[in-house]
């Protein structure tokens, strides 16, 4: 089986991260929205199961899945959504069907391009508002304050595609192109009309990236409401990534070298 149920492999850190991102007051997800994953030493990932509320998950609400078979599925043009559903199914355990999240392809795509410790996908209302607007693709094209540049770097924008194999294929293609151009993973991926994906080397990093992206969205909406956004400009920000103190700050805040 590509996907299995193995609760003993779920770490306290992954459960704590999922709970934190699922806190209602943070307005990052509602009901069973969102998912998190952690890379195992053998290259597999632990990912939240479909239908589980992030705010209330236990180890039982995660499954373990192999990366390469799902990448092969996306790269095979003949594969269908039904093929994906079958590969995500870990069977019935303790009276409940355990199936990896429909958005697991986003998580394995990251691991296939450049392995990383954690991936978190959420649907923050403030960010989704921008990503469902006429400003979706351009909203984060410029940095509007310094810590945003330091923590989230240059985001990747992916237009809307239906969650599942369609989104997985588009996400994988855009991610491969981004890394081929820039030589590193984005810290955050903006999904048009959908949400965000935070990528980092620790649980703390992906939460920091998520929250900074939310602040960035709120800042832009306020600026737009009183006439428009004025960005810092590429020249102003470029030196941040060359300074030792900023590199250390980026590593501490976002887990990114």
Order of alpha helices (4+ residues) and beta strands (2+ residues): beta-alpha-beta-beta-beta-alpha-alpha-beta-beta-alpha-beta-alpha-alpha-beta-alpha-beta-beta-alpha-alpha-alpha
